[in-house]
Amino acid sequence: MDPKLQTSEDISFDEFRKQILKDYEIAVMSRECSLLGRREVLTGKAKFGIFGDGKELPQLAMARAFKNGDFRSGYYRDQTFMMALGLLSPKDFFHGLYATTDLEKEPMSAGRQMGGHFGTFSLQEDGSWKDLTEQKNSSPDISPTAGQMPRLLGLALASKVYRNEKSLKADKFTDNGNEVAWGTIGNASTSEGHFFETINAAGVLQVPMVVSIWDDEYGISVPAKYQTTKEDISTILSGFQRTEDEPGYEILKVKGWDYTALIHTYENASDIAREEHVPVIIHVTELTQPQGHSTSGSHERYKSEERLAWEKENDCNKKFREWILSNRIASEEELKSLEKRMKTEIRMAKKDAWNEFLNPHREDKRVVVGLLDALAQSSPNRAFITRIKNDLIAIEEPLKKDLASHTRKALRYVLGENSPQKKSLEDWIAGFFEKTQPHFSSHLYSELPSKATNIKEVRPEYDENPEQVDGRIILRDNFDALFSRYPEVMIFGEDSGAIGDVNQGLEGLQKKYGEIRISDTGIREATIIGQGIGLALRGLRPIAEIQYLDYLMYGLQTLSDDLATLLYRSVGKQKAPLIVRTRGHRLEGIWHSGSQMGGIIHLLRGLYVLVPRNMTKAAGFYNTLLKSDEPALIIESLNGYRLKEPKPTNLGEICTPIGLVEVVKKGSDMTVVSYGSTLRIVMEVAEELKEVGIDVEVIDAQSLLPFDLNKDVLQSVKKTNRLLIVDEDVPGGCSAYLMQEIIEKQGAYKYLDSAPQTLSANAHRPAYASDGDYFSKPNAEDIFEKIYQIMHESNPLDFPKLR
């Protein structure tokens, strides 16, 4: 389907009529998909449905104004828009509903997300960028309400960067910054903090962003009076309206059933944003939701009869139809014929999609039934296996899980048997999982040869008598080298620009490279992260600075639900190689504890989480990541900026390997694993332990996600036969994760002579000041006594009780 939309150019009446009827056809098509989609859920063929019915007309208008190179960051009701651009066919729609795992049939997420979540392909098969200026783009949607807003800021900011930063050669990403970022959101979701933070930031930055607010006056069952002050979002945002003297937003308001007004409004918004780089809000009112919020409920339960009657009368498709007839653009007969044709086409698309979804399963079922029958004939437990076979035969529309479950259960009845039939079934199960599991699990991280874990280590090089400098100098000079080498690299955050960050790691670099590449932001962590995601989606290499680790909590939802899942949910078809820079560890006080590592590593699967012990290691991580194209979080040690380090001669070239540990002290009595600032304390204690005859091997984890890909800790435990993990996170946090990695995954339990142990902080947040740190987190004496105690338990004669 190629709509070939035209905008405000002069066209003949025949062309005008053809365009109107094409719009009506798409509106009918989308509505019919919504209606049949709900039925498919209620009959059990699909798990859940949330549809775009009632929003068809404004989305058609938005599609008219959307140009090649533009980006959409929307929510799960924009199906009409995607259909109008030719990016979503009815069959695609139903494959999304059925969760087909074939990316060619379900090009939005190959069944990884429920229907209504839309994205386009930004990457070639080899991971290189497509020419984004030659296509219409959509960032992959997420479900959390207003979660699409932070990245929208970055998508829009990229156009401003490309227009104003002349050093960039970015033909695949921009046409002189003329691209608009289009956001969509429901009226109720404008109550979320992400919405307001994004609106404020975009107004400050003055970026080409158009936000459409679909307003049907409800948020599930909750009416606008409980959602929005004055029950009108554009009214309360009116203070953002630009004036002749002050920059701000252009705020437009239009009824969602008024076709001509919608077309003019969206063309106007597009022109303002595209030419002037001014953000625009379009408040689309008087919309309806004909089937209610989703398939999980009925809006008849909470809407009055008067409201339901009003919605029926003011349905945008109905109003559009009336407008076509009243303006004699088409006759009643023509519209009825069009509607009948579209209903037939949609039913056929649904039927074809369902058969395409089921046919591979049916073929696998046929094979499995034969294998089970043969197994039953060869086994004394024939009756039990036959029952499993018959249960599978009874499933007329089998899913992958039915095939896996029945075959695996059958193996329970041939324990101890050794027959060709059993081997055939085992081989089928192994092959089935090898083929099927990647459909659900691939692309959490890059699977290309260029992935960051493949970047080889480059060790620091030094003069014969290296200069001893503050750690911050190493970072600063390394960043200087990177900014010189990579014109697409930019860094931003609170206090990052003018003062060169709070610890002077960027000292003087804004003056050298300009305010676009090294910039200050407001206090707005969620949109700092979102800004980075959007910039990275458009080919830039942003470093988003979060001032302190505990401030990461403000942006954690965006990091977790958007950035960490982006490669996975797009099945490797989009990437956002954002580096998040922050600092933490050994901070003092409840609110600046800097040690939420257990939560971070579990919420950010899909990112690399890197914890360098010093600034040379940190510099190496930045260099490694910029040689690849994956997102990561780097946590610098806050108390390391003023510590002296020898200055390498190859700054900008050093590469710290990702996923590898480092043995920083060899020893024979015990393996001690730690990271970050706490590792320095462990190293001090290791020297003190020598005085009592204990020689420990100290290992720097340095990379938590992933951890120790070469299993070097296992080799150490084989030698020492004892293990202690020291961590300043709470009990059961990161130390428990590391314990599982070493004991369970690496299998180190087989080589232990003593129980593996952890030493973490206390369960409470750290108290304030030096005494608070001492009595809240592992200190040198705690570490010494813990190691001594383990040695005492194994050899009390040589190591008598300490206290």
Buried (B, 14 or more C-beta within 10 A) or exposed (E): BEBEBEBEEEEEEEEEBBBBBBBBBBBBBBBBBBBBBBEBBEEEBBEEBBBBBBBBBBBBBBBBBBBEBBBBBBBBBBBBBBBBBBBBBBBBBBBBBBBBBBBEBBBBBBBBBBBBBBBBBBBEEEBEBBEBBEBBBBBBBBBBBBBBBBBBBBBBBBBBBBBEBEEBEBEBBBBEBBBBBBBBBBBBBBBBEBBBBBBBBBBBBBBBBBBBBBBBBBBBEEBBEEBBEEBBBBBEBBEBEBEEEEBBBBBBBBBBBBBEBBBBBBBBBBBBBBEBBBBBBBBBBBBBBBBBBBBEEEBEEBBEEEBBEBBEEBBBBBBBBEBBBEEEBBEEEBBEEBBEEBBEBBEEBBEBBBEBBBEEBEEBBEEBBEBBBBBBEBBEBBEBBBBBBEBBBEEEEBBBEBBBBBBBBBBEBBEEBEBEBBEBBBEBBEEBEEEBEEBEEBBEBBEBEBBBBBBEEBEBEEEEEBEEBBBBBBBBBBBBBBBEEBBBBBBBBBBBBEEBBBBBBBBEBBEEBBEBBBBBBEEBBBBBBBBBBBBBBBBBBBBBBBBBBBBBBBBBBBBBBBBBBBBBBBBBBBBBBBBBBBBBBBBBBEEBBBBBBBBBBEBBBBBBBBBBBBBBBBBBBBBBBBBBBBBBBBBBBBBBBEBEBBBBEBBBBBBBBBBBBBBBBEBEBBBBBBBBBBBBBBBEBBEBBEEEEBBBBBBBBBBBBBBBEEBBBBBBBEBBBBBBBBBBBBBEBBBBBBBEBBBEEBEBEEBBEBEBBBBBBEEEBBBBEEEBBBEBBBBEEBBBBBBBBBBBEBEEEEBEEEE
